[in-house]
Amino acid sequence: MEVYTKLTGETIVEFVPKWIAWEITRRCNLKCVHCRSSSLITDKHQGFTTEEAFKVLEDIAGYAKPVIVLSGGEPLLRTDVFEIARYGTDLGFRMCMATNGMLVTDDICEKIKNSGIRICSLSFDGSTEEVHDNFRAQKGAFAGAVRAAHLFKKHGIEFLINSSFTKRNQSEIPKLARFAKELGATAWYMFMIVPTGRGEDIMEELISKEDYDVILDWHYEMERNEKDMLVRPTCAPHYYRVVLQRNRQEENKVEKRTLKFSTGGSKGCLAGQVIALIDVDGYLLPCSYFPKPAGNIRKQSFKEIWENSKLFKDLRNFKSYTGRCGSCEYVNVCGGCRARAYAMTGDYMSEEPFCSYIPKKMKIV
């Protein structure tokens, strides 16, 4: 995201889209307690037709070539998901898919490979059936996801694992890191939940500030010792402040790991900076957990929204952040979770609500 020019000696920040999640359906065969879109199998949103989806891909391709993640809901509930994936592949996109695994079969795996999908993500919120099925509100969800992981391995399909946490399953964090590795995942993402969609109904389950600090310190130690699997906290931008602090304390530079389809390197909140979400109605949102739209691609070009929307411009103006984030010396590497600030306060420019750090300029000497 940052480009250093030898000619002027300046660092120029370029906000280029690197990763776009696309909610191609809101229908889903699960009813997860934290679902950002409150997906249901009976959802009536029409979404894009196949031809309209092709036009969306063409529009984006005329401007940039970000990673495109076909998501939902459950994308496998769309009969044309592989047509869309193939079209994106042929346009030069790195196409990916996020699935809960319940519908994955040998036949689906062959279609994934033939469509050019490069990597799939699976979600595990517990290392056991009891915990995962409770979080996903569906008996058999764990068995289905495990089966999908084994099928992906069998067919040579690369996959990563996402895990979301609240108080009800935070004790599972180290177990899930081990479990993801045992399943053969390329990467494991630890998601610190943002209360949007059905997540608003479990506000009392949000992990405390104090526990965040403990968890991020644990992740730092785990990451520096993990050699075989890529790991990264997600929706926890203050982790990058923790890394800098720990590096300085220990005078030990930790190797910075990035995924093959990296969202832009080691930085915290990337919402509206290098990532975004297209929802089922065509709204372009800063990220998957930020429900405020920047524009609608049915009415505007992707480029026009990306470059000119007030919302995206605000999010890229770090100097205008307020509260502790506005005073923090780590704002350029962290930024605070803009979606969490918006969900908890209604102001997306306010401070990260679940960060306990007091910036130096705010400390009483």
N, C-alpha and C positions, 0 to 999 in steps of 0.2 A: 504494500500500500504506500510505502514511502520510497521516493526516488531521490537519490543523492546525485547532484550534478557537480562534476569537478570544475566546470567552467566558472560557476558562480560561488561554489562552496555552500550552497543552500540545500536544504532538504525540502522537497516539494511533495505535499501529500496529494496523491491521486486516488480518487474514490472510484474504482473500477469494479463492476459486479463480477464476483468470483464464484458465487454459489447461490443458486436459486432453488428453493423448495417450491413445489407446485402441487397444490391440493386439487388433484384431478377429479376427486369425488369426496363427498362428505358421508357417504354410506359406509358403515363399518359393521362387522360381525362381532365386535366386542363393545363393552361400555365402560371403558377405563375411568377410574375415579378422578384422574387429573387431566382428561382429554381437553386440549386447547380449543377444539372446535365442537365439543359436545356431540360427537358423531353418534348416529344411530343407524341401524339397518333400514329403517323406514324413512330416512331423510329424503325430502322431496326436491332439494336443490337440483336444477337442471344441469348446471355446469356447462362446459364447452362440448360441442359436437366434435367428432373426429376432425372434420375439415377446419373448424374454428381452432382446434388445438394445433393443427399444422400451421395455421397463420400466426398463432402466438409464437411458435418456435421460429418461424421465418422472421418475424419482427425483432425478436431478441438477437437472432444470428446476424442481422444487419448492423448491429451495434456492438455486440460483445459475444464471447463464447464461454460463459460461466458453466460450471458443473450444474446439471439439471437433475434434481431429485424428484421423481414421481412419487407423490405421497397421497395422503388422504386424511381421514377415513382409511379404508383399506383399498389401495389401488388395484388389487387383483379382482375386485368386484366389477371393474370396468372390462367389458369384453374386448375393447380396442386398445388396452394398455400397451400391448406389444407393437401395435401399429404406430402408436405415438412414439414409443421408444425407438423403433427402427427409423422413423422419420427424423428424429432428433440426432440419432447416430449418423445418419447420412448427411446431415447438415454440419457435422463436425463437432457436436457437443459430446462431452463425457456424460453419458446417461447413467443414472443410478435409480434405485427404487427402495422405498421404505415400506416394509410389510410386517405384519404381526406374525406371519408364518403359518397361520392356521390353514391356508388354502394351497400351500406349496406341495407339489407332487413331482414325480419324475418328469411328467409331461410339461409342467410349468417350468421346471429347471431347463429343459431343452429350449423352450420358448424364450426364456430369459437370455440364454446364450445366443440364440439366433437373432434376437432383437438388438444385440450389441450392448445391452446393459452391462456395465463394467463391475459394479459392486452393489450389494444389497445390504440393508440394515435390518436387524431384528431387535426387538425390545425384550429385555428380561428385567423385571423389577423385583425378582426374588430368585434365590438359588434353589428354591424348593417349590414344589407344586402348591403347597399351602399358601405361601407368601405371594407368589406371582399371580395365582388365580384370584386371590382376594383383591389384589391391586387392579387386575384386569376385569374383575366382576364377571368372570366366565369360567366355569369348570372345563378343564381340558386345554386351557390357553397355554399352560406351561408345556404340556406334552406336545402340543402342536408346534410350538416354537423350537423345542428340542429336536423334533422330527425334521423341521425345516433346516436347522443347522447341519444335521447329519446329511441331508440330501444335498445341501450346498457343497459340503466337503466331497461327497460322492461324485458330483458333477463338475468339480473344479471351479465353483463359483465363489469368488472372494466375498466375505461378509464381515460386517462390524456389528458390535452390540451396543445398544443404547440402554441405559438404566436410569430411571427417574426415582428421586427419593423424597420422602416426607418422614415425619417422626415414626410412622407405622412400619417403615422398612429400612431406616437408616442403619440399623445394626447389620444389615445385609451387605453393606458397601464392600468391605474387604473380601467377603465370601463371593460376591459377584465378580470382582476383579479376577479371582482365581478361576471361577467357573467359566468366564469368557475365554480365558486362556486354554482351559481344558477342552472347550468346544472347538478350538481352532480359529477363533476370530482374529482378523487382522488388527482390529482396534477395539478399544472399550472406551465409551464416553460416559462419564458420570454427570448426569443432569441434575442440577439443583432446581427444583420445580419453581415455575413462575405461575402464580394463581390466576389463570385465565380460563375461560370456558367452565367446565365442571370443576376445575381447580379452585374456583371461587367458593365452592361448597365445602372445601376442606382447609380453610384458612387457619383453623386452630392446629392443623397438623404441620404447618410450615416449620422447618428446622430452625432452631434459635440462632442468633448471631454468634453466641458463644460456641455452639456446636459446629457452626460453619468454620470457625477458626481451627478447631481441632481436626475437622475433616480435611481441610485444605492443607494443613501441615502433614497429615497422614499421606495425602496424595503426593505431596512433594517428595517424601521419603520413598514411597512406592515407585514413583516415576523414575527417580534416579537409579533405582536398582532393576527396573524392568528392561530387559534387553530384546525380548522376542515379540512383544505386542505394543502397538502404539496406544498411548493413553492420554486423555485430556479431560479436564473438568469443563462442563458446558453450562452456560447461564450462571457462571460463577466468575465474573471478570476480575474480582479482587485476587484471584489466584495468581495473576501475573505480578501483582504488587508483592504477594507473599514470596514468589520466586526471587524477585530482586532483593528483597530483604534478607532472605535466607542465604542467597549467594554472597551478599556482602558480609553477612555475619560469619560465614564459614570460609570466605575467600576461596570459594571453590565454584568455578563456572560449570553449571550443569548443561549438558547437551540439550539443545532445543530440538524437540521432535515435531515433525509436521507430517500430516497424512499426505498420501500421494495426490489427493484431491484437496489439498489444503485450502482453507478459507482465507489465507492471507498471512500466516505466520503467528508468532507468539504475541497476541494482543487480546485484551479482554472483550468488551462488548463491540460487536461488529455490525449491529443492526443498522441497516440503511447506509452502511459504509462500504461493505463488500458483499453483504448477504441481504436477501429479502425473501418474501413469500408471496406467491400468487395464490389467492384463495379461489374457491370454487365459483365465486361470482365475478372474478376478474379483478378484484381489488389487489393492488400491490402494497404489501405491508412490510415494515422494516425487518421483521423476523417472524418466526412461527408463533411467538408468544406475545406479539404486540398488535392488538386488534384495531389500532387506529390506521386508516388507509392513507396512503400518499397520493393515490389516484387510481383510475380504473383503466386497464389495458383494452377494454372494449371501446373506450372513448378517446384514449390518448395512446401515443406510441410508448413503448417501454423506455426508450431514450429520453423522451420528453419528461416523463415522470421521474426517472432516475436523476436527471440533471437539474430539473427545475422545481420539484415539489418543495414547498416550504418545510414540510416535516423532515425530509431527508437533509435539507440544508441545516435545519436546527440541530439534528443529531450529529452532524459533522463539525459543528461549531463548539468545540470542547471548552472554549473560553467563556461560553455563555451558560455552562452548567451551574446550578446553584447548590446551596448547602455545602456539606463537606466535600462533595465531588468538585464543586467550583473552586475550592481552595486547595485541593489535594495536589501534591507534587507528583503523584502517580497517575494523574488523569489521562495522560497520553498513552499509557500502557494498560490501563484498567478501564476507566470511563464509567464504571458502575453499570449495572444492568438497567438499561433504559426501559425495558418492558416491565421489570419489577417495580421500578419507580412509578411508572404510569399506573400499574395495577394497584399499588398500595396507597398512592397519594393523588392520582389523577393528573399529575404533572410530570411529563416525561423528561423534563430538564432538571428535576430535583435529585437529591442525593440517593445513592444506593441504600435502601432501607435495611439490608441485612449485612452491612459492613460495619465492623466495630472500630475501624482505624480512625484516629484523630489526626488530621494533617498537621504538619509542623507549624505552619503559620497560624493555626488555631489553638495551639497548645499554650498554656500559661507558663511563662518562664519564671 
